[in-house]
Amino acid sequence: MIQRVNEKISVITVYNHIKNSILPVQVRWHGRIYHIKKLGYHHKVRMGRTMLHIFSVCDDSLALKLQFNSDTLEWMLEEVSDGLTD
């Protein structure tokens, strides 16, 4: 089931200077830590002058859709999915 969340979260990332890429590796949400195992995709969306980076990532049991605002440097958890149908 996909659940819309839209809450601020804490994220630990790794930056690769050779590939010029950033990868979320750990997410903290509601006091729980999720270790990211796989990056599904990363794309950018421009909203006016603001660049948003959207990441689809998975841990062992959940799929998470993350948003990074490059102006405010804030991370948001947009969606959570457990992979089950509604």
Backbone as a chain_set.jsonl record, in Angstrom:
{"seq": "MIQRVNEKISVITVYNHIKNSILPVQVRWHGRIYHIKKLGYHHKVRMGRTMLHIFSVCDDSLALKLQFNSDTLEWMLEEVSDGLTD", "coords": {"N": [[0.836, -1.169, 0.0], [0.566, 2.185, -0.838], [1.429, 5.063, 0.875], [0.844, 8.432, 1.331], [2.968, 10.818, 2.787], [4.578, 13.22, 3.334], [6.423, 14.515, 5.24], [9.013, 16.119, 7.139], [12.316, 14.82, 7.3], [15.323, 13.226, 8.555], [18.355, 12.658, 6.844], [21.121, 10.701, 5.943], [23.745, 11.037, 3.713], [25.871, 10.038, 0.937], [28.398, 11.448, -0.95], [29.705, 11.259, -4.19], [32.487, 12.343, -5.653], [33.688, 11.777, -8.076], [31.715, 10.721, -9.808], [30.002, 12.767, -9.48], [27.658, 12.589, -7.886], [24.983, 12.051, -5.538], [23.97, 9.994, -2.857], [21.417, 8.766, -0.883], [21.853, 7.093, 2.177], [20.921, 6.451, 4.664], [17.931, 6.868, 6.491], [16.083, 8.7, 8.845], [13.088, 8.464, 10.464], [10.33, 9.211, 12.373], [11.733, 8.465, 14.68], [12.853, 6.057, 14.014], [15.345, 4.192, 12.266], [16.163, 3.736, 8.903], [17.956, 1.761, 6.775], [19.247, 2.299, 3.688], [19.105, 0.184, 0.947], [18.935, 0.034, -1.802], [18.925, 2.091, -4.689], [16.334, 3.241, -6.567], [15.598, 5.203, -8.522], [16.715, 8.491, -9.513], [15.788, 11.762, -10.028], [15.449, 15.151, -11.25], [13.435, 17.994, -10.484], [12.211, 21.08, -11.416], [10.854, 23.737, -9.641], [9.711, 26.673, -10.158], [12.299, 28.727, -9.246], [13.495, 26.897, -7.688], [15.277, 23.871, -7.261], [14.368, 20.572, -7.049], [15.302, 17.426, -5.859], [14.439, 14.174, -6.502], [14.232, 11.039, -5.051], [13.913, 7.566, -5.318], [13.966, 4.983, -3.164], [14.914, 1.909, -1.449], [14.608, -0.063, 1.518], [15.022, -2.988, 3.528], [12.317, -3.736, 3.761], [10.58, -1.689, 2.959], [9.595, 0.722, 0.457], [10.664, 3.95, -0.314], [9.912, 7.316, -1.113], [11.782, 10.061, -1.575], [12.418, 13.567, -1.141], [14.623, 16.15, -1.902], [15.269, 19.465, -1.22], [17.071, 21.79, -2.838], [17.405, 24.485, -2.291], [16.541, 25.07, 0.376], [17.777, 23.038, 1.698], [16.406, 20.936, 2.843], [15.042, 17.753, 3.635], [12.36, 15.69, 2.608], [9.988, 13.177, 3.294], [8.081, 11.81, 0.977], [6.43, 9.631, 0.151], [5.56, 6.325, 1.304], [5.848, 2.869, 0.794], [4.779, -0.445, 1.274], [4.76, -2.434, -0.513], [2.554, -4.033, -0.775], [-0.756, -4.594, -2.075], [-3.58, -2.342, -2.044]], "CA": [[0.0, 0.0, 0.0], [1.304, 3.445, -0.899], [0.91, 6.052, 1.819], [1.401, 9.789, 1.218], [3.433, 11.205, 4.108], [4.962, 14.634, 3.303], [6.991, 14.928, 6.522], [10.45, 16.348, 7.148], [13.08, 13.694, 7.83], [16.78, 13.357, 8.555], [18.944, 11.738, 5.881], [22.577, 10.655, 5.801], [24.051, 10.8, 2.299], [27.252, 9.89, 0.498], [28.644, 12.177, -2.196], [30.786, 10.714, -5.001], [33.007, 13.456, -6.445], [34.048, 11.311, -9.415], [30.468, 10.636, -10.57], [29.205, 13.955, -9.161], [26.341, 12.097, -7.513], [24.678, 11.93, -4.121], [23.169, 8.807, -2.594], [20.949, 8.617, 0.491], [22.211, 5.779, 2.708], [20.182, 6.21, 5.902], [16.812, 7.78, 6.722], [15.489, 8.65, 10.183], [11.702, 8.899, 10.396], [9.592, 8.841, 13.59], [12.639, 7.839, 15.626], [13.336, 4.778, 13.496], [16.365, 4.335, 11.229], [16.014, 2.861, 7.74], [19.197, 1.67, 6.017], [18.911, 2.196, 2.269], [19.795, -0.926, 0.28], [18.897, 0.152, -3.258], [18.407, 3.309, -5.304], [15.514, 2.927, -7.734], [15.87, 6.256, -9.49], [16.932, 9.861, -9.04], [15.566, 12.758, -11.073], [15.327, 16.526, -10.772], [12.231, 18.732, -10.874], [12.341, 22.512, -11.111], [9.626, 24.419, -9.26], [10.158, 28.07, -10.166], [13.763, 28.79, -9.187], [13.947, 25.851, -6.771], [15.541, 22.553, -7.815], [14.052, 19.47, -6.155], [15.858, 16.132, -6.241], [13.526, 13.118, -6.084], [14.893, 9.749, -4.965], [13.135, 6.393, -4.97], [14.923, 4.087, -2.517], [14.331, 0.779, -0.722], [15.353, -0.759, 2.563], [14.663, -4.411, 3.457], [10.884, -4.007, 3.722], [9.792, -0.552, 2.487], [10.052, 1.616, -0.61], [10.499, 5.323, 0.13], [10.115, 8.376, -2.091], [12.382, 11.174, -0.851], [12.602, 14.816, -1.88], [15.627, 17.056, -1.352], [15.129, 20.828, -1.718], [18.434, 22.324, -2.898], [17.424, 25.85, -1.753], [16.414, 25.065, 1.833], [18.543, 21.881, 2.173], [15.495, 20.103, 3.621], [14.6, 16.461, 3.113], [10.969, 15.332, 2.892], [9.522, 11.844, 2.923], [6.82, 12.028, 0.266], [5.597, 8.422, 0.137], [6.065, 5.063, 1.812], [5.105, 1.733, 0.274], [5.207, -1.747, 1.778], [4.721, -3.379, -1.636], [1.283, -4.769, -0.807], [-1.857, -3.873, -2.728], [-4.541, -1.724, -1.104]], "C": [[0.89, 1.244, 0.0], [0.625, 4.451, 0.02], [1.611, 7.38, 1.589], [1.748, 10.271, 2.614], [3.694, 12.707, 4.184], [5.397, 15.163, 4.673], [8.489, 15.15, 6.369], [11.139, 15.17, 7.826], [14.558, 14.051, 7.866], [17.349, 12.279, 7.636], [20.459, 11.849, 5.94], [22.865, 10.271, 4.357], [25.548, 10.587, 2.104], [27.374, 10.617, -0.839], [29.85, 11.575, -2.902], [31.289, 11.823, -5.918], [33.402, 13.04, -7.853], [32.809, 11.267, -10.312], [29.602, 11.875, -10.407], [27.767, 13.561, -8.809], [26.217, 11.996, -5.998], [23.755, 10.735, -3.938], [22.723, 8.789, -1.137], [21.28, 7.204, 0.98], [21.457, 5.44, 3.992], [19.126, 7.29, 6.098], [16.333, 7.596, 8.157], [14.103, 9.28, 10.104], [10.96, 8.344, 11.616], [10.468, 8.062, 14.567], [13.202, 6.507, 15.188], [14.313, 5.027, 12.354], [16.144, 3.278, 10.154], [17.316, 2.908, 6.954], [18.852, 1.394, 4.55], [19.768, 1.121, 1.616], [19.906, -0.715, -1.225], [18.315, 1.498, -3.67], [17.631, 2.904, -6.548], [15.742, 3.933, -8.847], [16.143, 7.565, -8.766], [16.654, 10.771, -10.221], [15.366, 14.122, -10.424], [14.056, 17.153, -11.32], [12.451, 20.185, -10.481], [10.958, 23.076, -10.808], [9.975, 25.892, -9.109], [11.674, 28.089, -10.219], [14.359, 27.679, -8.329], [14.133, 24.527, -7.498], [15.257, 21.51, -6.739], [14.658, 18.189, -6.716], [14.944, 15.065, -5.652], [14.269, 11.788, -6.153], [13.857, 8.676, -4.633], [14.125, 5.364, -4.44], [14.175, 2.975, -1.781], [15.242, 0.366, 0.419], [14.92, -2.229, 2.463], [13.169, -4.655, 3.275], [10.02, -2.892, 3.132], [10.436, 0.126, 1.283], [9.715, 3.035, -0.174], [10.719, 6.271, -1.042], [10.546, 9.611, -1.321], [12.498, 12.387, -1.754], [13.628, 15.674, -1.151], [15.471, 18.41, -2.023], [16.512, 21.473, -1.682], [18.53, 23.775, -2.414], [17.436, 25.855, -0.228], [17.238, 23.967, 2.494], [17.708, 20.98, 3.084], [15.156, 18.822, 2.869], [13.164, 16.219, 3.537], [10.747, 13.883, 2.488], [8.165, 12.052, 2.279], [5.888, 10.833, 0.376], [6.339, 7.252, 0.761], [5.212, 3.958, 1.228], [5.681, 0.449, 0.849], [5.162, -2.822, 0.705], [3.444, -4.174, -1.742], [0.226, -3.926, -1.509], [-2.821, -3.347, -1.67], [-5.643, -2.667, -0.721]], "O": [[1.854, 1.327, 0.761], [-0.586, 4.662, -0.046], [2.839, 7.451, 1.645], [0.935, 10.157, 3.531], [3.095, 13.395, 5.01], [4.826, 16.12, 5.196], [9.154, 14.475, 5.584], [10.627, 14.597, 8.788], [14.987, 15.048, 7.285], [16.89, 11.137, 7.644], [21.013, 12.948, 5.983], [22.306, 9.305, 3.838], [26.366, 10.906, 2.966], [26.559, 10.425, -1.741], [30.903, 11.398, -2.289], [30.596, 12.206, -6.86], [33.447, 13.886, -8.747], [32.854, 11.729, -11.452], [28.594, 12.032, -11.097], [26.802, 14.106, -9.344], [27.208, 11.871, -5.279], [22.87, 10.491, -4.757], [23.565, 8.796, -0.24], [21.019, 6.228, 0.277], [21.364, 4.271, 4.367], [19.391, 8.475, 5.897], [16.194, 6.468, 8.63], [13.947, 10.445, 9.738], [10.97, 7.136, 11.854], [10.007, 7.116, 15.205], [13.962, 5.886, 15.932], [14.135, 5.958, 11.569], [15.964, 2.096, 10.446], [17.737, 3.977, 6.513], [18.241, 0.375, 4.226], [20.995, 1.14, 1.717], [20.837, -1.21, -1.861], [17.346, 1.981, -3.084], [18.184, 2.304, -7.469], [16.043, 3.559, -9.981], [15.847, 7.723, -7.581], [17.216, 10.579, -11.299], [15.145, 14.232, -9.218], [13.648, 16.891, -12.452], [12.832, 20.481, -9.348], [10.021, 22.925, -11.592], [10.472, 26.315, -8.066], [12.272, 27.528, -11.137], [15.579, 27.534, -8.25], [13.263, 24.102, -8.259], [15.833, 21.555, -5.652], [14.537, 17.906, -7.908], [14.699, 15.049, -4.446], [14.861, 11.449, -7.177], [13.019, 8.873, -3.753], [15.015, 4.92, -5.165], [12.976, 3.077, -1.523], [16.468, 0.429, 0.318], [14.49, -2.662, 1.394], [12.78, -5.671, 2.698], [8.848, -3.119, 2.832], [11.655, 0.105, 1.114], [8.603, 3.296, 0.286], [11.607, 6.053, -1.866], [9.786, 10.149, -0.515], [12.654, 12.263, -2.969], [13.524, 15.9, 0.054], [15.532, 18.508, -3.249], [17.067, 21.681, -0.603], [19.633, 24.254, -2.151], [18.238, 26.554, 0.391], [17.388, 23.959, 3.715], [18.242, 20.338, 3.988], [15.006, 18.811, 1.647], [12.785, 16.501, 4.674], [11.256, 13.425, 1.465], [7.204, 12.427, 2.952], [4.7, 10.99, 0.657], [7.569, 7.191, 0.751], [3.988, 4.081, 1.168], [6.897, 0.267, 0.91], [5.483, -3.982, 0.966], [3.261, -4.92, -2.704], [0.308, -2.698, -1.533], [-2.866, -3.848, -0.546], [-6.525, -2.303, 0.057]]}, "num_chains": 1, "name": "protein.A"}
